[in-house]
């Protein structure tokens, strides 16, 4: 099983050190800029940072990423311009627009590196500090990006598969809700690696949760031998709970990623456990690192990936994060 204590500690320390340094310049109190806006806890120029993700409308995971980004921006006296599009060509266009606008830094996800990477390279070539987050850990350095914040999806999936194996599970339905997203394919492949086989993929449209529920129900009705439904996001997991019930199946539901409702589902036993990559922290660190890059040319992690996960949330520790989840911090 993966030991993440050193990783999480290092990430938390990086955020804490940055926050402490910022507060020391102003005593931790907000300042007013010349334009009359309330800045964060630093007395530095007001930079403009663009964050461009592949988040789909209504996906609560990206609300957590954005909240972390916004809180770092507030602290660092940054104007954050957040935009997203689940279609890779459109996301690449959003990155190009940010470059053309002359922003001071860009944070971008790369679920499809071939489509989005060249746009990120354009930013790097223009001298704009650029980092990756969430998706694209294996490719970000190839496009000149100076850092990455997230989890290794293969490592996370493998750890989850090993856990399932230790629980005696042998047949898993892995639900991919974004076709063409390499990170999701890597998760399911990792689950299969850790489990030693026995993983079947089910492709659904994550932007239509009613259809997701019906598709999972139909699959379980056709084949009741699945002992686990593995979702790759919290909203799909919650629909999978209903699918299992409606199909009269015996499969447990587990998932990647959390939100407040999912944490409640773990607490009451509807979902067995979740693999958490801390989306709030991904957004926070990505923006904070761009402030550091502009301020003194520094990096977090020395250009190497900074892991924000994975860790497991289950009945043994769910109470410790429940309040943070309700506040939109986990």
MARROSE-159556 format. One line per 10 residues: their letters; for each residue x negated, y, z negated of C-alpha. Coordinates in Angstrom, 2 decimals, padded with zeros to 5 digits. Last residue first. Example, Ala and Ser with C-alpha at 12.3 -4.5 7.8 and 13.67 -1.06 7.14 Angstrom:
<sites>
sa = -013.67 -001.06 -007.14; -012.30 -004.50 -007.80 $
</sites>
This chain:
<sites>
xxxxxxxxxx = 011.93 018.74 -000.70; 012.05 022.54 -001.42; 015.66 023.23 -000.44; 016.73 024.19 -003.95; 018.83 021.01 -004.26; 015.78 019.00 -003.22; 013.63 020.69 -005.86; 016.23 019.79 -008.49; 016.28 016.16 -007.36; 012.52 015.76 -007.21 $
xxxxxxxxxx = 011.83 014.16 -010.60; 015.16 012.34 -010.62; 014.19 010.38 -007.50; 011.15 008.84 -009.18; 011.96 005.22 -010.01; 015.13 005.03 -007.91; 013.15 005.69 -004.75; 011.11 008.38 -003.02; 008.00 007.01 -001.34; 004.98 009.02 -000.26 $
xxxxxxxxxx = 003.60 009.76 003.17; 002.56 012.46 003.22; 001.40 016.08 003.42; -001.88 015.10 005.07; -004.22 017.88 006.17; -005.63 016.91 009.56; -009.29 017.88 010.14; -010.25 021.39 011.25; -012.18 022.06 008.07; -009.21 020.96 006.00 $
xxxxxxxxxx = -007.68 024.42 005.82; -009.48 026.89 008.04; -011.31 030.19 007.66; -011.67 033.09 010.07; -011.51 035.65 007.28; -008.09 037.29 007.27; -006.73 036.07 010.58; -007.60 032.44 009.91; -006.41 032.71 006.29; -003.07 034.10 007.46 $
xxxxxxxxxx = -002.87 031.26 009.97; -003.50 028.74 007.19; -000.63 030.17 005.15; 001.75 029.71 008.08; 000.85 026.04 008.57; 000.66 025.44 004.82; 004.20 026.61 004.14; 005.82 024.83 007.07; 004.18 021.50 006.26; 004.85 021.97 002.54 $
xxxxxxxxxx = 008.58 022.37 003.14; 008.49 019.28 005.36; 007.17 017.07 002.54; 006.29 013.80 004.33; 008.71 011.60 002.34; 009.39 007.94 003.13; 012.81 007.16 001.74; 014.34 004.54 -000.53; 017.29 002.19 -001.07; 020.05 004.39 000.34 $
xxxxxxxxxx = 023.55 004.00 -001.11; 022.03 003.43 -004.54; 023.45 006.38 -006.48; 020.12 008.19 -006.84; 019.05 007.31 -003.31; 022.26 008.80 -001.92; 021.75 011.94 -004.04; 018.29 012.34 -002.51; 019.89 011.98 000.92; 022.32 014.80 000.18 $
xxxxxxxxxx = 019.51 017.12 -000.91; 017.35 016.35 002.12; 014.93 013.55 002.81; 012.50 012.11 005.33; 012.02 008.62 006.74; 014.77 006.20 005.98; 016.07 003.11 004.24; 019.48 001.46 004.55; 020.14 -002.05 003.23; 021.81 -004.57 005.52 $
xxxxxxxxxx = 024.75 -006.66 004.28; 027.13 -005.89 007.12; 030.88 -005.34 006.92; 030.66 -003.28 010.10; 032.39 -000.31 008.46; 030.12 -000.39 005.42; 026.93 -000.73 007.45; 028.03 002.10 009.73; 028.86 004.33 006.75; 025.35 003.92 005.34 $
xxxxxxxxxx = 023.98 004.44 008.85; 025.65 007.87 008.93; 023.67 008.83 005.83; 020.49 007.50 007.39; 021.09 009.48 010.58; 021.42 012.70 008.56; 018.22 011.87 006.60; 015.84 011.24 009.48; 014.01 008.25 010.97; 016.57 005.61 010.05 $
xxxxxxxxxx = 015.60 002.04 009.17; 018.54 -000.36 008.98; 017.49 -003.41 007.00; 018.64 -007.04 006.61; 019.67 -007.45 010.25; 021.50 -010.76 010.64; 024.90 -009.15 011.32; 024.27 -009.02 015.08; 027.17 -007.80 017.19; 028.83 -006.03 014.27 $
xxxxxxxxxx = 025.48 -004.50 013.33; 024.99 -003.14 016.83; 028.52 -001.73 016.99; 028.16 000.01 013.63; 024.84 001.53 014.71; 026.42 002.88 017.89; 029.51 004.23 016.11; 027.46 006.08 013.50; 025.18 007.61 016.10; 028.15 008.65 018.23 $
xxxxxxxxxx = 029.59 010.59 015.32; 026.11 011.99 014.67; 025.87 013.58 018.11; 022.58 015.53 018.18; 020.68 012.41 017.17; 021.59 010.67 020.40; 020.81 007.00 019.77; 018.09 004.52 020.71; 017.97 001.24 018.77; 014.60 -000.45 018.38 $
xxxxxxxxxx = 014.21 -003.99 017.04; 011.66 -004.84 014.36; 010.91 -008.44 013.34; 007.16 -008.24 013.51; 004.48 -008.44 010.81; 006.21 -006.07 008.42; 003.32 -003.61 008.38; 002.84 -003.73 012.14; 006.57 -003.58 012.85; 006.95 -000.57 010.59 $
xxxxxxxxxx = 004.00 001.04 012.34; 005.66 000.54 015.73; 008.80 002.17 014.32; 006.86 005.19 013.10; 004.80 005.46 016.28; 007.95 005.54 018.45; 009.27 008.34 016.24; 006.08 010.35 016.62; 006.07 009.85 020.39; 009.38 011.70 020.79 $
xxxxxxxxxx = 010.60 010.71 024.26; 014.02 009.67 023.01; 015.02 011.53 019.87; 017.25 009.55 017.46; 015.20 006.37 017.18; 016.91 003.84 014.89; 014.75 000.96 013.66; 016.84 -002.19 013.10; 014.79 -004.42 010.83; 014.62 -008.20 010.41 $
xxxxxxxxxx = 012.27 -009.74 007.84; 012.83 -008.27 004.39; 011.34 -010.02 001.39; 010.74 -006.90 -000.68; 006.99 -007.19 -000.14; 007.67 -007.25 003.61; 009.76 -004.10 003.33; 006.92 -002.38 001.49; 004.43 -003.45 004.13; 006.71 -002.05 006.80 $
xxxxxxxxxx = 006.91 001.29 004.98; 003.13 001.45 004.68; 002.81 000.64 008.39; 005.28 003.36 009.30; 003.41 005.97 007.29; 000.04 004.93 008.71; 001.44 005.00 012.24; 003.09 008.37 011.63; -000.08 010.01 010.31; 001.46 012.71 008.18 $
xxxxxxxxxx = 001.73 016.45 008.49; -000.34 019.62 008.73; -002.77 020.15 011.61; -005.72 022.47 012.15; -007.82 024.50 014.58; -006.00 023.83 017.84; -008.33 023.37 020.82; -005.94 021.34 022.96; -007.67 018.01 022.31; -007.67 018.85 018.60 $
xxxxxxxxxx = -003.87 018.66 018.50; -003.61 015.23 020.12; -003.57 012.55 017.40; -001.67 014.72 014.93; 000.93 015.72 017.50; 004.09 015.99 015.42; 004.64 017.56 011.99; 002.36 020.59 012.29; -000.11 022.07 014.70; -002.32 025.11 014.41 $
xxxxxxxxxx = -003.12 028.10 016.64; -005.26 031.16 015.98; -004.74 033.38 019.08; -007.89 033.98 021.14; -006.11 033.88 024.49; -007.71 030.50 025.21; -006.14 029.15 022.01; -002.72 030.40 023.09; -003.10 028.88 026.55; -004.16 025.62 024.90 $
xxxxxxxxxx = -000.86 025.61 023.02; 000.96 025.92 026.35; -001.15 023.07 027.73; -000.23 020.92 024.71; 003.55 021.21 025.10; 004.31 018.86 027.99; 001.46 016.38 027.60; 001.75 016.56 023.81; 005.37 015.43 023.66; 006.36 015.56 019.98 $
xxxxxxxxxx = 003.98 018.54 019.72; 004.90 020.87 016.86; 003.64 024.45 016.93; 002.18 027.08 014.63; 001.09 030.28 016.39; -000.92 033.27 015.17; -001.34 037.00 015.71; 001.42 037.36 018.29; 000.62 038.89 021.68; 004.13 038.71 023.16 $
xxxxxxxxxx = 002.75 036.75 026.13; 001.45 034.11 023.72; 004.84 033.90 021.98; 006.54 033.56 025.37; 004.16 030.74 026.28; 005.07 028.92 023.08; 008.78 029.30 023.81; 008.18 027.98 027.32; 006.55 024.86 025.86; 009.64 024.33 023.71 $
xxxxxxxxxx = 011.82 024.57 026.81; 009.72 021.96 028.60; 009.82 019.69 025.50; 013.60 019.75 024.98; 014.42 019.78 021.26; 014.19 023.60 021.17; 012.97 025.76 018.31; 012.22 029.33 017.31; 010.80 031.02 014.23; 009.27 034.48 014.36 $
xxxxxxxxxx = 007.66 035.14 011.00; 006.56 038.68 010.16; 003.72 038.13 007.72; 002.98 039.92 004.44; 001.27 036.78 003.06; 003.75 035.99 000.29; 006.77 036.54 002.52; 005.21 034.51 005.30; 004.48 031.63 002.91; 008.12 031.70 001.79 $
xxxxxxxxxx = 009.36 031.80 005.38; 007.20 028.87 006.46; 008.39 026.74 003.56; 011.99 027.62 004.37; 011.44 026.81 008.04; 010.12 023.33 007.32; 013.05 022.69 004.97; 015.63 023.90 007.50; 013.84 021.69 010.00; 014.80 018.56 008.09 $
xxxxxxxxxx = 018.42 019.74 007.96; 018.94 019.00 011.65; 021.94 021.17 012.57; 020.48 022.44 015.84; 017.57 020.29 017.01; 014.04 020.88 015.76; 011.33 020.77 018.42; 009.31 023.46 016.69; 007.81 026.87 017.50; 006.45 028.99 014.66 $
xxxxxxxxxx = 005.35 032.45 015.72; 003.22 034.60 013.42; 003.10 038.40 013.33; 000.57 040.00 010.99; 001.18 042.85 008.55; -002.23 044.05 007.47; -003.41 042.98 003.99; -002.40 043.80 000.41; -001.07 040.39 -000.48; 001.90 039.23 -002.56 $
xxxxxxxxxx = 004.59 039.54 000.05; 005.87 042.55 001.89; 008.99 044.58 001.36; 009.61 046.69 004.42; 009.34 050.49 004.30; 007.41 050.79 007.55; 004.28 051.73 005.64; 004.49 048.39 003.85; 006.02 047.98 000.42; 004.32 045.64 -001.99 $
xxxxxxxxxx = 005.63 042.59 -003.81; 004.04 041.75 -007.19; 001.57 038.93 -007.77; -001.04 041.21 -009.39; -001.67 042.72 -005.99; -004.95 041.24 -004.78; -004.88 038.41 -007.30; -001.56 037.19 -005.93; -003.07 036.26 -002.60; -006.02 034.43 -004.11 $
xxxxxxxxxx = -003.69 032.49 -006.39; -001.44 031.54 -003.48; -004.35 030.36 -001.40; -005.77 028.35 -004.30; -002.36 026.82 -005.00; -001.74 025.85 -001.39; -005.14 024.23 -001.07; -004.69 022.50 -004.42; -001.36 021.05 -003.35; -002.97 019.67 -000.21 $
xxxxxxxxxx = -005.88 018.17 -002.11; -003.59 016.63 -004.72; -001.36 015.15 -002.04; -004.33 013.55 -000.34; -005.93 012.28 -003.52; -002.68 010.69 -004.67; -001.87 009.12 -001.31; -002.82 005.50 -001.89; -001.23 003.46 000.88; 000.00 000.00 000.00 $
</sites>
